[in-house]
Amino acid sequence: MKLKPAKKRMLARIVFFLISSTVVFALLCGLIAAYIALSVWIHGFSFSDSYTYKMGMESTAERRLETITYEMGDVGDESVLYINFTALQKYCGFYESGDRKVHRYILPSDCSEFTVTVNSTRVDLNGSIIHMEAPAVVKGDSLYLPLSFIDHYIGGITVENAVSESESDESGKTEETVDEYTYIIRCSDKGEYSLLLSDNAPCPPIDRSVLD
């Protein structure tokens, strides 16, 4: 059966619309890909699939710091930077007790303490309960904690991005470039560490005489 002219025109319009939509979509995808490629070329922007820690004491020269590199997502959530706290703890000298489920650390400088539970974000921090951005993880013989916990809650340990120096081709001046995926972690030479939350001190007793 032959199609009527009106139906033929309608079918032709539908085919033309589908082809046009496909071409426009392909052009948009090409423009987006070109924009991303141009941004990478201009700004040098790239995603790293690994991150590196350089650990040691305050007085240790950077070239002598212990270097450890991890793949993104190698420990826990791939969007969270973890630190091997077992490796870091040997520089801090914290007293350690507990088992493979619960880890308790005591700071020798002031005897404050914190306790972490494996596979939990909960931390008993010197009597105060806080939650890390991701759970504590045990891998092999090491305990891993989110880097943000060390940075925010333990005084005496500094966490900074590594900085490299290079000479500018135009002026000859030295320029500093921050490496977003390399961290310098240094521990106090004097062993002066503290937890950045104080004890939950009980409320003072009520003087009942004022109530009479």
C-alpha positions in Angstrom: 0.0 0.0 0.0 1.4 3.4 -1.0 1.6 6.2 1.5 -0.4 9.3 0.9 1.6 12.5 0.2 0.7 14.0 3.6 2.0 10.9 5.4 5.2 10.9 3.3 5.9 14.5 4.3 5.2 13.6 8.0 7.6 10.6 7.8 10.2 12.8 6.1 10.0 15.4 8.8 10.4 12.8 11.5 13.5 11.3 9.8 14.9 14.8 9.3 14.3 15.7 13.0 16.0 12.5 14.2 19.0 13.0 11.9 19.3 16.7 12.9 19.1 15.9 16.6 21.8 13.3 16.3 24.1 15.7 14.4 23.5 18.5 17.0 24.2 16.1 19.9 27.4 14.9 18.3 28.5 18.5 17.8 27.8 19.4 21.4 29.8 16.4 22.6 32.7 17.4 20.3 32.6 21.0 21.7 32.6 19.8 25.3 35.6 17.4 24.6 37.4 20.3 22.9 36.8 22.6 25.8 38.1 20.1 28.3 41.2 19.4 26.2 41.9 23.1 25.8 41.5 23.7 29.6 44.0 20.9 30.2 46.5 22.4 27.8 46.1 25.9 29.1 45.9 25.3 32.8 47.8 22.0 33.1 44.9 20.6 35.0 44.9 16.9 35.5 43.5 14.2 37.9 46.0 12.2 39.8 45.5 8.5 40.5 47.9 8.5 43.4 49.0 10.6 46.4 52.2 10.7 48.4 53.2 11.3 52.0 56.6 12.4 53.2 56.8 11.8 57.0 59.3 12.6 59.6 60.3 14.9 62.4 60.4 18.7 62.4 64.1 18.8 62.1 64.4 16.2 59.4 65.5 17.4 56.0 62.8 17.0 53.3 65.0 14.7 51.2 65.4 12.3 54.2 61.6 12.1 55.0 60.0 8.7 54.7 58.0 8.6 51.4 54.9 6.5 51.0 52.7 6.5 47.9 49.1 5.2 47.7 46.7 4.7 44.8 43.4 6.6 45.0 40.8 4.2 46.5 43.5 1.8 47.7 42.3 2.3 51.2 38.6 3.0 51.9 36.6 5.6 49.9 38.5 6.8 46.8 37.4 10.4 47.5 39.1 10.4 51.0 42.8 10.7 51.6 43.9 8.1 54.2 47.2 8.1 56.2 48.9 5.0 57.5 48.7 5.9 61.2 50.7 2.9 62.3 53.6 4.3 60.2 53.1 7.8 61.5 52.7 6.7 65.1 56.3 5.6 65.4 57.4 9.2 64.9 54.9 10.5 67.5 55.7 8.0 70.2 52.1 7.6 71.4 51.4 4.8 73.8 49.1 2.2 72.2 46.8 -0.4 73.5 43.7 -2.3 72.4 43.1 -5.0 69.8 42.4 -5.2 66.1 38.9 -3.8 66.6 39.6 -0.9 69.1 42.8 1.1 69.1 43.6 3.4 72.0 46.4 6.0 71.9 47.7 8.0 74.9 49.8 11.2 74.3 52.8 11.1 76.7 53.1 14.8 76.9 49.8 15.4 78.8 48.3 11.8 79.1 45.3 12.8 77.0 43.9 9.9 74.9 41.8 9.0 71.9 40.1 5.7 70.9 39.2 4.7 67.4 37.0 1.8 66.3 37.8 -0.1 63.1 35.1 0.3 60.4 33.6 3.2 62.3 33.8 7.0 62.0 33.3 7.4 65.8 36.3 8.6 67.9 36.4 9.1 71.6 38.6 12.1 71.8 39.7 12.7 75.3 36.1 12.2 76.5 34.4 14.0 73.6 32.8 12.1 70.8 33.5 13.3 67.2 33.1 11.6 63.8 35.7 11.4 61.1 34.8 12.0 57.5 35.3 8.3 56.8 35.7 5.1 58.9 39.0 3.8 60.3 40.4 0.9 58.2 42.8 -1.9 59.0 44.8 -3.2 56.0 47.5 -5.8 56.6 49.1 -4.9 59.9 48.4 -1.1 59.7 45.6 1.2 60.9 44.6 3.8 58.4 42.8 7.1 59.4 41.5 9.9 57.3 44.2 12.6 56.9 41.7 15.3 57.8 41.4 13.8 61.3 45.1 14.1 62.0 45.2 17.6 60.6 42.2 18.9 62.5 42.4 17.1 65.9 46.0 16.4 66.8 48.2 19.3 67.7 51.9 18.9 67.2 51.6 17.2 63.8 51.7 19.5 60.9 50.2 18.6 57.5 51.2 20.7 54.5 51.2 20.4 50.7 54.6 19.9 49.2 56.0 23.0 47.3 58.4 22.8 44.4 60.5 25.7 43.0 61.1 26.4 39.4 62.6 29.3 37.4 60.4 31.4 35.2 61.5 31.5 31.6 60.6 35.1 31.2 61.8 36.9 34.3 64.3 34.4 35.7 62.6 34.6 39.1 62.0 31.5 41.2 58.3 30.5 41.3 56.7 28.1 43.8 54.2 25.4 42.7 52.0 23.6 45.1 51.7 19.9 44.6 48.1 19.0 45.5 48.9 15.3 45.7 52.0 15.3 47.9 51.8 16.0 51.6 54.6 16.8 54.1 53.8 15.5 57.6 56.1 16.5 60.4 56.0 15.5 64.1 57.1 17.6 67.0 60.8 17.1 67.9 60.0 17.9 71.6 57.1 15.4 71.7 54.7 18.2 72.4 51.3 16.8 71.2 47.8 17.7 72.2 44.3 16.9 71.3 42.3 19.8 70.0 39.2 19.1 72.2 39.2 19.4 75.9 37.8 17.0 78.5 34.1 16.9 79.1 34.3 18.2 82.6 31.3 17.6 84.9 29.2 20.5 85.9 30.0 22.0 89.3 27.7 20.9 92.1 24.7 23.1 92.9 24.9 25.1 96.1 21.7 24.1 97.7 21.9 26.9 100.3 20.9 29.4 97.6 17.8 27.5 97.0 16.5 27.8 100.6 
